[in-house]
Amino acid sequence: MSNDPALDRFLSWIEHHGGKISKISLSQGASGRSGFASETIEPNETFASIPFDLVITETVARRAFPQLNALSSRPVLSWYLARENNNSESIHRPYLDMLPTTIMTPYFFSQDDLVYLSHTNLGTAVRERLVGIRRDFDCILQIIDPAEHVSWDVYLWSYCVFSSRSFPYTLIDPEYTGDSSEVLLPLLDTFNHKPATKITWSRQGTAESGRISFISGDTIPAGNEVFNNYGAKSNEELLLGYGFCLADNEYDYITIKPNISTDPNGPLKLQILKNCNVTSGNLDPLVHYIHHNHIPEAFWKTMRVLIMNTFELEYYATCNDPGQLDWISHRNEFAMTTVCTSLLQSRIFELKRSVLPRENLSSCQHYALIYRDSQQLLYQNALDMVNQRKQQVLSSIKSLLDSRTMPSPPFLRIAHPGQPPPIFNTATTFVPLETATINVDRLLQRDLPFKAFIETFFESVEEELDVVLMLCLIRQLSLKDDSPWYPSLQAAWNAFDSAQEHCQETVMGLQDIYDSLFPQAFEHLETLDRNLFTLEGLVWANHMLSNYSVEFPPSAEPALVIVPY
């Protein structure tokens, strides 16, 4: 007998129904009632076991409340447990008396606690899931006799008992193939989580008359806490489901889902991903998990497709070879890393924007801060990996420039079967953006006469950046070998079909631009090539701008560059 009557009743109840506990004492630990080794437990030794008779299953819950048949597993189980908890004569009473009266998952956080989850995926998930939990609760109230109602707080507590203590139903019946279902295993749910703990969940017998046992995988010295292993769980899963999380959690990750809801080409891009069988492997194929120091290849491929411009989409619209998404072009790869950089930087900014107290914290705030700090670190790690990829792309472009390689238009790998993707040097030297891309500021600084011409004809370069950049492209083409970009621009010029049908509205707009500049411009700068600074030249430059440009987020410098490789 102990000094804990509830514990004595519980252990007697377990033993009466055929359960067993060996070399274990249950007592209060730092995180509630836990199991400790009263004697040394050897490897492969069974230290706890219960028959399936004691298990709370969905079948038991539905038998008690058949009118809830239309609802999914968790609401029915939660209602059943809540009702049983209000029943002093419940057959589960000894077990119910052992359950914690408070379960501090984020569903029970105060407003002060929730501040620590602001601007995180978990903060959003808590709000959204609470709406769904409440919807199920209100639905049940419409079905069940008012005399049998329970309060919202009791129902939510019951819901969190399952999130923090349940096991998969397949432990009871491995042949079960129905919708996801879960069970409560009295006694076995007492043991806390510790990653990498070696333990076996062993099932014996049939689903009707079997039992389940916990078997140690290592020696557990007397006096040590006996742990379970919940599996590879991120801090988001641990905090949301169990009310705690771990510093330096090797299984932690960030969740990223690109938003293409406003992209008019979104449906086509999703179809390309489907045709190429590119998916995150999650329920939502666009939701990607990024772990420490690893970005999944499916994420890179997804982003390459989602940032495709119209020109690239024309070539990839019917693509069904996932290998073609390993590399699209230098422009595409640079644009992809630029978008990823902006996305990750915005997440980091939001997390850093809230300056939160770090002393005298509640338990909820303490764990929320561990989660938050880990998320920020993971975002930064991901950003570092993206920036490394961006530098590799810039280094590859710079190598092509330095070797004065003349590429074959169109600058898309899919248009040149058999062309391998570039091999990146992992020890890349830093390459400034302006040395590997065509941008207005760089070109004007290197060509002062042309800069004076531009400043004469344009009051604001920024407001007419696209037109100025087109003129810069023609200028670079006219400079021939004096321009590092001449090989790629010449290749693009030679391959350009001026007789090809172009958008009449676009051509008319370019005609207006040409008429506003020429022939006056020739008088201002006599070195302008009259054979290139033509309407045809503007149509070509617009083609280059449309197909090989990368636009940066607002306020970024530069705002627009050309990557003609």
Secondary structure, DSSP 8 states (H G I E B T S, - for coil): --S-HHHHHHHHHHHHTT-EE-SEEEEEETTEEEEEESS-B-TT-EEEEEEGGG-B-HHHHHHH-GGGTTS-HHHHHHHHHHHHHT-TT-TTHHHHTTS-S---SGGG--HHHHGGGTTSHHHHHHHHHHHHHHHHHHHHHHHS-GGG---HHHHHHHHHHHHHH-EEGGGT-TT--SS--EEB-TTGGGS-B-TT--EEEEEES-TTT-EEEEEESS-B-TTSB--B---S--HHHHHHHHS---TT-TT-EEEE----TT-TTHHHHHHHHHHTT---SSSSTT-EEEETTB--HHHHHHHHHHT--HHHHHHHTT---GGGGS---HHHHHHHHHHHHHHHHHHHHHHHHS----SS--HHHHHHHHHHHHHHHHHHHHHHHHHHHHHHHHHHHHHHHHTT----SS--GGGSTT-------TT-----GGGTSB-HHHHHHH-HHHHHHHHHH-S-TTTTHHHHHHHHHHHHHHHGGGSTTHHHHHHHHHH--TTS---HHHHHHHHHHHHHHTTHHHHH-TTS-TTTSSHHHHHHHHHHHHHHEEE--TT-SSSEEE---
